[in-house]
């Protein structure tokens, strides 16, 4: 069964090769999207991107994989130009790109800060900018942030701190693009059961996070599963268009604002 609000739409997904991005691509294709441009960052994720392209095509949608390091404005502009050339002007733009660093403030180098800022804030800003220029009227933009924006916690200053600006980018873009019927939202998942989580956390921290959400006992991992997030994204980029300018924390009761 397809979602009538997604049927025949053209989509671009930054970070769409695997994990949450890959599942979003598959889900939107299964719900009737006509074409999906799947961005991946480097050669390390090329095979995943190609596998996602194949999965999307099996649902009858057109698909293309596009490589880019999105930490420069020129690269983001080129990604959208290439996507438009390959699959047409998008109706839906989703950005799942992000980088996690768990480290005390006093140990974070300038190079680490600059990289976190470039990946989490700068790339998100220019993705929203190019989406605003490229999307068809009545389009949808959604960016992945983090539920840590609602937490009072140490060690994540460079991660949550460089995701926080996306809330403001989202609000401003919603006001600026609203006259064209474009909705702009952000979703902040809780700690997710992906390699990005396990690479940063000690076994003790993992155990804590797996019990911290109010609904942890009803999750297969105790964490936020990527399958928990996809329906919210599908809703926001379809029938949920009336919600705009908002950052929604989706985490099973891990934290709230």
N, C-alpha and C positions, 0 to 999 in steps of 0.2 A: 504494500500500500504506500502510495507516495503522498507527500505533503504538498497540497495544492499551491501553497505560498512559495515553495522552493522549485516546483516543477518548471523546467525550461530556463532556469536562471543560470547565469555565468558567475563563477566564483574564483577568487584568488585566495590562497592560503599561504601565508608566510610561516615557515617551519612546518610544512605539511607532509614531510616525508614519513614520519614515524610517531610512535607514542600518541599523544592527544591529537596532534595535527593530522596524522595519518588516519586516525579513527574518524575525525571530523570529515575528512575528504570522502571516506567510504560511506559514511552516514548520509551526507548530502547527496551523493550519487544515488544511493539507494532510495532517497526521497525525491528523486526526479530531476536533480540539477542536470543541465544540458552540457555544461563544460566546466572543467576545473583546472586552473593553473596551480601547480604544486611547487612551491619554492623549497629548495634545500640549501644548506649553508656551504658544504664542502664535499670533496670526493669521498669522505668517510661516510656520508649519508646518501650517496648517489644510488647505491643498490636499493636502499629502503625507498627512496623516492620513485624509482622505476617500478618496484613492487606495488606501491600505492597507485601509480598510474595504471598498471595492469588491472588492479582490483576495481578502480573507477570505471575503466573501459568495459569491464564485464557487466556493469549495470547499464551499459548503453550510452554512457556519457563520453564526450570528448575529453581528453586529458593530455597535459604536457608537463614535464618536469623542467624547472628553471633554476640554475645555480646562481647564487649571489651571496656575497658578504654584505649585509645590509647596514653596516656601520658608517656608510657615507651617503650623503644625499644623492649623489650621482648614481650610486648602485641601486637605490630604491627607485629612482626615476626610471632607470633602465629596466628594472624588473617589471614595472607596470607597462612600459612601452612594449616589452617583449611579450607580456601576457596578452595585451590588447591585440598585438599582431598575430598571436597564435590561436587565441580562443575568442577574441572580441572584447568589447568593453564590459567590465564586470558589473554585476548587480550587488554582489556581496563580497566584502573584503574582511578577512579574518587574520589576525596576527597572533601567533602563538610563540613567537621568538622570545627567549629569555635566557639569562645566565644567573646561576646561584653561587654565592660565596658566603660561607659561614666563617666569620673571623672577627676577633676583637678589633675595634676601631684603631687601637694603638699599633696594631700589626699590619694594617692595610697600607700598601705602598701606593704612590701616586699612579704608577702604571696599572695597578689592579683597579683603582678607583676609575681611572679613565676608561678602561675596558668595560667595567660594569655600567658606567654611564652611557657609553656608546651603544652597547647591546640592548640595555633595558629602557633607556629614555630617548636617546637620539634616534635610534632606528624606529621606535614607536612613533615619535613625532613626525618623521618624514614619511612613514607608512600612512599615517592618517592624512598628511598633506596630499600625497599622491593619490590616495583613495578619493579624497574630496575633489580632485581635479579629473579623475578618470571614471568614477562611478556614474552609471546611468541615474537619472532622477528616480527618487523613491528607493534608493539603494540602502544598504546596511553595512555598518562598520562595527567590528567587535575586536577588542584587544584583550589578551590574557595578562592579568596582573598577579596578585598574590593576596591571600587572606591575612598575611602578615601586616598588611596596611591597617588592620584592625587589632593588632597585637601590641602588647607592651613587653618587649623581649630584648635580650642582649644578642650580640654577634651577627645580626642581620642588617646592620646599618647600611652597608653598601648595596644589598639586594633590595630590601623593602624601600630604602631611601631613593634608589634609582627607578623603582617601579612607581613610586608615589606621584611623580609628575604626570603620569598617564591619566590619573583622575582629572587633573586640570585640563590636559589636552582634550579629554573626552567631553568635558563640559563645554569648553570653548567651541570645539568642532560641532557639537550638537546644536548650539545656537547659530553658528555661522552657516552650517549646511542645511539647517532645518527648512529654509525657504525653498529648497529643492526636494523636500520630502525625505531626506536622508537621516536615518537614525544612527546614533553613535553610542556605543555602550562598552563597558569593560567588565570582565568576570574575574573574580579573585578566588581560585580554588584553594582548598586547604592543602596540607602536605600530601602530595600525590604519590601513588605507587608506581614510580618510574625510576630509571637509573639516575636521574638528576637528584632525586631525594637521597638515595642510598649512598651516593658518592660523597655527600657532605656530612652525613650524620654518623655518630658513634653508635654502637649497639645499644647503649643506655638511652641515648636520645631517640633512637628509632622506637624503642619500647615505650617511651613516654608518648611520643606522637601517635602511636597506634592505639592509645587509650584516652587521648585528650578530648576527642570530639564526643558530643552528647550521644551520637548515634554510632560510635565506633564498634559497639558490639554487634551491629547489623551490617557491617561492611565485611567483605571477604578478607580484607587485609587489615582492617582497623583504620586505614588511611582513606583519603579521597581516591576513588578509582576513576580512571579516565572515562569509564562508561557512565559515571555519575554526572560528569560535566557536559557531555555531548548534547543531551536533551535540552539543556538550558541555552546552549549556543544556537541549536537549531531553532528554538523558540524565538530568541532575540533577533535572529536574522530572517524571521518569517512573520508569523502572526503577532509576535511580541514587539513589533515596530513602534508601538505607542510609548513604550518605555525608552527614553533617550536621555543622554547626559548623565547616566547613572553608572556607578560601580557597584556590582552585586557580589557579595561574598557567598560562595557556595561551598560549604565545608562540613556539613553534618553537625553543626554546633561546636566547631573547634574554637571559633572566636567570632565576635561581632563588633560593630561600631556603636 
